[in-house]
Amino acid sequence: TNALGMKKLRDWGDYYALRKLDPDSPVALLLTFPVTLYHAIVEYGEVPCTVARMLSRPLRIHVVGAEKELNFLDLFQETMFLLPPDYSVELVFIVRQDMLPASVKESEQQTRNEFRMDFACSRLKVILVSGTYGDSLDPNFDCGSGAPDMVVAFNAGLYAYESWRSVVEYLREQRPAVVGVFTDYNEYSGVHCASLGGSHARESLCVNPFRQPLALPVYSMNLPQMSNGFIYVYNRQELDL
């Protein structure tokens, strides 16, 4: 366990053993997003979790640039299964208006650009907010109940889109109060994108033990590439015990 008593899982083998799954089960193909999120909380979220508990509120996580994970929102309840029962999470997905699922657009819980999802797990609040993080949306006031404790982006590729600039600038401005955790498809992209966060972020780059166990085709470079293949962190905080 980590300093807060959260179970540390080393890899998919540990997860499968915990869940009593057959080694041939394909669930890792779907669960890479929620289990990677759990890994990010355990490895990089000790200080954010401690602050949230001191303030008697949920851990606030803003998921920026959400796309594929919108198809698996129900599966993020698995993150809560892995967390101790006295922890709660507010998960805010920042999405483009045209990326919102049709079921969400038709929801009666729509309030301006914000959509709230109900799940059986009461410890998890999921909110979808449409807009551009750090541009049309102020992360401290326009996304859920307040400023984030952590900002997460899956398969980010920070050099790919101009809109990532505002996310990087926000994390720089909030240093060291807000932790940023990013994944990338391949090591080459991860090294360059991590460097935007400084030398400590670049040195944090490592293989994500909960990457999707399926290699993706690469046509422009001869490098291994997987969904959530590599992980790195901006503004890492250390818990003083």
TORKOL-4160 file (C-alpha; in steps of 0.2 Angstrom, whole numbers, padded with zeros to 4 digits, m for minus):
241
<pt num="1" X="0000" Y="0000" Z="0000"/>
<pt num="2" X="0005" Y="0018" Z="m0001"/>
<pt num="3" X="0006" Y="0031" Z="0013"/>
<pt num="4" X="m0013" Y="0033" Z="0013"/>
<pt num="5" X="m0017" Y="0014" Z="0014"/>
<pt num="6" X="m0021" Y="0013" Z="m0005"/>
<pt num="7" X="m0017" Y="m0004" Z="m0013"/>
<pt num="8" X="m0003" Y="m0003" Z="m0025"/>
<pt num="9" X="m0005" Y="m0014" Z="m0040"/>
<pt num="10" X="0011" Y="m0018" Z="m0049"/>
<pt num="11" X="0003" Y="m0023" Z="m0066"/>
<pt num="12" X="m0011" Y="m0032" Z="m0074"/>
<pt num="13" X="m0006" Y="m0048" Z="m0066"/>
<pt num="14" X="m0010" Y="m0040" Z="m0049"/>
<pt num="15" X="m0026" Y="m0033" Z="m0055"/>
<pt num="16" X="m0032" Y="m0050" Z="m0062"/>
<pt num="17" X="m0027" Y="m0059" Z="m0046"/>
<pt num="18" X="m0037" Y="m0046" Z="m0036"/>
<pt num="19" X="m0052" Y="m0048" Z="m0046"/>
<pt num="20" X="m0050" Y="m0066" Z="m0048"/>
<pt num="21" X="m0051" Y="m0065" Z="m0067"/>
<pt num="22" X="m0045" Y="m0079" Z="m0079"/>
<pt num="23" X="m0028" Y="m0074" Z="m0086"/>
<pt num="24" X="m0035" Y="m0075" Z="m0104"/>
<pt num="25" X="m0049" Y="m0062" Z="m0100"/>
<pt num="26" X="m0049" Y="m0047" Z="m0112"/>
<pt num="27" X="m0055" Y="m0035" Z="m0099"/>
<pt num="28" X="m0038" Y="m0026" Z="m0099"/>
<pt num="29" X="m0042" Y="m0020" Z="m0116"/>
<pt num="30" X="m0057" Y="m0010" Z="m0109"/>
<pt num="31" X="m0051" Y="m0006" Z="m0092"/>
<pt num="32" X="m0035" Y="0003" Z="m0097"/>
<pt num="33" X="m0043" Y="0020" Z="m0093"/>
<pt num="34" X="m0051" Y="0017" Z="m0076"/>
<pt num="35" X="m0036" Y="0007" Z="m0069"/>
<pt num="36" X="m0023" Y="0019" Z="m0076"/>
<pt num="37" X="m0033" Y="0033" Z="m0067"/>
<pt num="38" X="m0032" Y="0022" Z="m0051"/>
<pt num="39" X="m0013" Y="0020" Z="m0054"/>
<pt num="40" X="m0011" Y="0039" Z="m0056"/>
<pt num="41" X="m0020" Y="0042" Z="m0040"/>
<pt num="42" X="m0010" Y="0030" Z="m0030"/>
<pt num="43" X="0007" Y="0035" Z="m0037"/>
<pt num="44" X="0005" Y="0054" Z="m0039"/>
<pt num="45" X="m0011" Y="0058" Z="m0029"/>
<pt num="46" X="m0006" Y="0056" Z="m0011"/>
<pt num="47" X="m0005" Y="0075" Z="m0007"/>
<pt num="48" X="m0021" Y="0079" Z="m0017"/>
<pt num="49" X="m0030" Y="0065" Z="m0008"/>
<pt num="50" X="m0024" Y="0072" Z="0009"/>
<pt num="51" X="m0029" Y="0090" Z="0005"/>
<pt num="52" X="m0046" Y="0084" Z="m0001"/>
<pt num="53" X="m0049" Y="0074" Z="0015"/>
<pt num="54" X="m0043" Y="0088" Z="0026"/>
<pt num="55" X="m0057" Y="0099" Z="0017"/>
<pt num="56" X="m0070" Y="0086" Z="0018"/>
<pt num="57" X="m0074" Y="0085" Z="0000"/>
<pt num="58" X="m0071" Y="0073" Z="m0015"/>
<pt num="59" X="m0054" Y="0072" Z="m0024"/>
<pt num="60" X="m0057" Y="0083" Z="m0039"/>
<pt num="61" X="m0050" Y="0076" Z="m0055"/>
<pt num="62" X="m0052" Y="0085" Z="m0072"/>
<pt num="63" X="m0050" Y="0074" Z="m0087"/>
<pt num="64" X="m0045" Y="0085" Z="m0102"/>
<pt num="65" X="m0046" Y="0081" Z="m0120"/>
<pt num="66" X="m0058" Y="0066" Z="m0117"/>
<pt num="67" X="m0063" Y="0056" Z="m0133"/>
<pt num="68" X="m0062" Y="0037" Z="m0133"/>
<pt num="69" X="m0065" Y="0036" Z="m0114"/>
<pt num="70" X="m0082" Y="0044" Z="m0116"/>
<pt num="71" X="m0088" Y="0027" Z="m0123"/>
<pt num="72" X="m0083" Y="0019" Z="m0106"/>
<pt num="73" X="m0090" Y="0031" Z="m0093"/>
<pt num="74" X="m0098" Y="0017" Z="m0083"/>
<pt num="75" X="m0081" Y="0008" Z="m0082"/>
<pt num="76" X="m0074" Y="0022" Z="m0071"/>
<pt num="77" X="m0084" Y="0015" Z="m0057"/>
<pt num="78" X="m0070" Y="0002" Z="m0057"/>
<pt num="79" X="m0058" Y="0015" Z="m0050"/>
<pt num="80" X="m0069" Y="0017" Z="m0035"/>
<pt num="81" X="m0069" Y="m0002" Z="m0032"/>
<pt num="82" X="m0050" Y="m0001" Z="m0031"/>
<pt num="83" X="m0050" Y="0014" Z="m0019"/>
<pt num="84" X="m0053" Y="0012" Z="0000"/>
<pt num="85" X="m0072" Y="0014" Z="0004"/>
<pt num="86" X="m0069" Y="0031" Z="0013"/>
<pt num="87" X="m0063" Y="0040" Z="m0003"/>
<pt num="88" X="m0074" Y="0049" Z="m0015"/>
<pt num="89" X="m0070" Y="0057" Z="m0032"/>
<pt num="90" X="m0077" Y="0070" Z="m0043"/>
<pt num="91" X="m0072" Y="0066" Z="m0061"/>
<pt num="92" X="m0075" Y="0080" Z="m0073"/>
<pt num="93" X="m0072" Y="0076" Z="m0092"/>
<pt num="94" X="m0068" Y="0091" Z="m0103"/>
<pt num="95" X="m0075" Y="0088" Z="m0120"/>
<pt num="96" X="m0078" Y="0097" Z="m0137"/>
<pt num="97" X="m0096" Y="0100" Z="m0140"/>
<pt num="98" X="m0097" Y="0089" Z="m0155"/>
<pt num="99" X="m0089" Y="0075" Z="m0145"/>
<pt num="100" X="m0103" Y="0074" Z="m0132"/>
<pt num="101" X="m0113" Y="0057" Z="m0133"/>
<pt num="102" X="m0131" Y="0059" Z="m0140"/>
<pt num="103" X="m0138" Y="0052" Z="m0124"/>
<pt num="104" X="m0129" Y="0066" Z="m0114"/>
<pt num="105" X="m0136" Y="0079" Z="m0125"/>
<pt num="106" X="m0153" Y="0073" Z="m0122"/>
<pt num="107" X="m0151" Y="0072" Z="m0103"/>
<pt num="108" X="m0163" Y="0081" Z="m0092"/>
<pt num="109" X="m0148" Y="0085" Z="m0081"/>
<pt num="110" X="m0141" Y="0097" Z="m0094"/>
<pt num="111" X="m0136" Y="0114" Z="m0086"/>
<pt num="112" X="m0129" Y="0126" Z="m0099"/>
<pt num="113" X="m0113" Y="0117" Z="m0104"/>
<pt num="114" X="m0113" Y="0105" Z="m0090"/>
<pt num="115" X="m0120" Y="0087" Z="m0089"/>
<pt num="116" X="m0120" Y="0076" Z="m0074"/>
<pt num="117" X="m0121" Y="0057" Z="m0075"/>
<pt num="118" X="m0129" Y="0046" Z="m0061"/>
<pt num="119" X="m0121" Y="0029" Z="m0056"/>
<pt num="120" X="m0124" Y="0016" Z="m0044"/>
<pt num="121" X="m0108" Y="0021" Z="m0035"/>
<pt num="122" X="m0113" Y="0036" Z="m0024"/>
<pt num="123" X="m0094" Y="0039" Z="m0020"/>
<pt num="124" X="m0092" Y="0044" Z="m0039"/>
<pt num="125" X="m0098" Y="0060" Z="m0047"/>
<pt num="126" X="m0096" Y="0061" Z="m0066"/>
<pt num="127" X="m0098" Y="0078" Z="m0074"/>
<pt num="128" X="m0096" Y="0082" Z="m0093"/>
<pt num="129" X="m0091" Y="0100" Z="m0097"/>
<pt num="130" X="m0090" Y="0106" Z="m0115"/>
<pt num="131" X="m0077" Y="0119" Z="m0120"/>
<pt num="132" X="m0059" Y="0122" Z="m0121"/>
<pt num="133" X="m0049" Y="0120" Z="m0104"/>
<pt num="134" X="m0040" Y="0136" Z="m0099"/>
<pt num="135" X="m0048" Y="0146" Z="m0114"/>
<pt num="136" X="m0067" Y="0146" Z="m0114"/>
<pt num="137" X="m0067" Y="0137" Z="m0098"/>
<pt num="138" X="m0059" Y="0143" Z="m0082"/>
<pt num="139" X="m0053" Y="0127" Z="m0073"/>
<pt num="140" X="m0055" Y="0135" Z="m0056"/>
<pt num="141" X="m0073" Y="0140" Z="m0059"/>
<pt num="142" X="m0081" Y="0132" Z="m0074"/>
<pt num="143" X="m0078" Y="0114" Z="m0071"/>
<pt num="144" X="m0088" Y="0105" Z="m0058"/>
<pt num="145" X="m0087" Y="0111" Z="m0040"/>
<pt num="146" X="m0070" Y="0120" Z="m0041"/>
<pt num="147" X="m0052" Y="0120" Z="m0045"/>
<pt num="148" X="m0044" Y="0103" Z="m0048"/>
<pt num="149" X="m0033" Y="0093" Z="m0037"/>
<pt num="150" X="m0027" Y="0083" Z="m0052"/>
<pt num="151" X="m0028" Y="0086" Z="m0071"/>
<pt num="152" X="m0027" Y="0070" Z="m0081"/>
<pt num="153" X="m0026" Y="0067" Z="m0100"/>
<pt num="154" X="m0026" Y="0050" Z="m0108"/>
<pt num="155" X="m0015" Y="0048" Z="m0124"/>
<pt num="156" X="m0013" Y="0066" Z="m0124"/>
<pt num="157" X="0000" Y="0070" Z="m0137"/>
<pt num="158" X="0003" Y="0088" Z="m0131"/>
<pt num="159" X="0011" Y="0093" Z="m0147"/>
<pt num="160" X="m0003" Y="0087" Z="m0158"/>
<pt num="161" X="m0016" Y="0101" Z="m0155"/>
<pt num="162" X="m0014" Y="0120" Z="m0151"/>
<pt num="163" X="m0028" Y="0118" Z="m0138"/>
<pt num="164" X="m0015" Y="0109" Z="m0126"/>
<pt num="165" X="m0006" Y="0125" Z="m0124"/>
<pt num="166" X="m0018" Y="0132" Z="m0112"/>
<pt num="167" X="m0018" Y="0116" Z="m0102"/>
<pt num="168" X="0001" Y="0117" Z="m0100"/>
<pt num="169" X="0001" Y="0135" Z="m0096"/>
<pt num="170" X="m0013" Y="0132" Z="m0083"/>
<pt num="171" X="m0002" Y="0119" Z="m0074"/>
<pt num="172" X="0013" Y="0130" Z="m0075"/>
<pt num="173" X="0003" Y="0144" Z="m0067"/>
<pt num="174" X="m0004" Y="0132" Z="m0053"/>
<pt num="175" X="0013" Y="0125" Z="m0049"/>
<pt num="176" X="0015" Y="0115" Z="m0038"/>
<pt num="177" X="m0003" Y="0115" Z="m0032"/>
<pt num="178" X="m0011" Y="0105" Z="m0046"/>
<pt num="179" X="m0004" Y="0089" Z="m0051"/>
<pt num="180" X="m0004" Y="0084" Z="m0070"/>
<pt num="181" X="m0004" Y="0066" Z="m0076"/>
<pt num="182" X="m0003" Y="0062" Z="m0094"/>
<pt num="183" X="m0001" Y="0046" Z="m0105"/>
<pt num="184" X="0005" Y="0045" Z="m0122"/>
<pt num="185" X="0005" Y="0031" Z="m0136"/>
<pt num="186" X="0024" Y="0030" Z="m0138"/>
<pt num="187" X="0040" Y="0034" Z="m0129"/>
<pt num="188" X="0046" Y="0047" Z="m0142"/>
<pt num="189" X="0031" Y="0057" Z="m0141"/>
<pt num="190" X="0031" Y="0055" Z="m0122"/>
<pt num="191" X="0049" Y="0062" Z="m0120"/>
<pt num="192" X="0045" Y="0078" Z="m0130"/>
<pt num="193" X="0028" Y="0081" Z="m0122"/>
<pt num="194" X="0035" Y="0078" Z="m0104"/>
<pt num="195" X="0048" Y="0090" Z="m0108"/>
<pt num="196" X="0035" Y="0104" Z="m0108"/>
<pt num="197" X="0034" Y="0102" Z="m0090"/>
<pt num="198" X="0052" Y="0104" Z="m0086"/>
<pt num="199" X="0066" Y="0092" Z="m0082"/>
<pt num="200" X="0057" Y="0083" Z="m0067"/>
<pt num="201" X="0042" Y="0079" Z="m0079"/>
<pt num="202" X="0054" Y="0073" Z="m0092"/>
<pt num="203" X="0063" Y="0062" Z="m0080"/>
<pt num="204" X="0046" Y="0055" Z="m0073"/>
<pt num="205" X="0042" Y="0047" Z="m0090"/>
<pt num="206" X="0040" Y="0028" Z="m0088"/>
<pt num="207" X="0031" Y="0013" Z="m0095"/>
<pt num="208" X="0013" Y="0013" Z="m0089"/>
<pt num="209" X="0010" Y="m0004" Z="m0081"/>
<pt num="210" X="m0009" Y="m0003" Z="m0085"/>
<pt num="211" X="m0006" Y="0001" Z="m0104"/>
<pt num="212" X="m0018" Y="m0007" Z="m0116"/>
<pt num="213" X="m0010" Y="m0024" Z="m0119"/>
<pt num="214" X="m0012" Y="m0023" Z="m0138"/>
<pt num="215" X="0001" Y="m0015" Z="m0150"/>
<pt num="216" X="m0006" Y="m0002" Z="m0162"/>
<pt num="217" X="0000" Y="m0001" Z="m0180"/>
<pt num="218" X="0012" Y="0013" Z="m0183"/>
<pt num="219" X="0016" Y="0019" Z="m0201"/>
<pt num="220" X="0027" Y="0034" Z="m0198"/>
<pt num="221" X="0040" Y="0026" Z="m0185"/>
<pt num="222" X="0046" Y="0009" Z="m0180"/>
<pt num="223" X="0042" Y="0011" Z="m0162"/>
<pt num="224" X="0031" Y="0001" Z="m0150"/>
<pt num="225" X="0014" Y="0010" Z="m0148"/>
<pt num="226" X="0000" Y="0006" Z="m0136"/>
<pt num="227" X="m0015" Y="0015" Z="m0129"/>
<pt num="228" X="m0009" Y="0023" Z="m0113"/>
<pt num="229" X="0008" Y="0016" Z="m0116"/>
<pt num="230" X="0019" Y="0028" Z="m0107"/>
<pt num="231" X="0015" Y="0040" Z="m0092"/>
<pt num="232" X="0023" Y="0056" Z="m0085"/>
<pt num="233" X="0018" Y="0069" Z="m0072"/>
<pt num="234" X="0019" Y="0088" Z="m0070"/>
<pt num="235" X="0021" Y="0096" Z="m0053"/>
<pt num="236" X="0024" Y="0080" Z="m0043"/>
<pt num="237" X="0021" Y="0083" Z="m0025"/>
<pt num="238" X="0029" Y="0073" Z="m0011"/>
<pt num="239" X="0019" Y="0069" Z="0005"/>
<pt num="240" X="0028" Y="0074" Z="0021"/>
<pt num="241" X="0024" Y="0062" Z="0035"/>
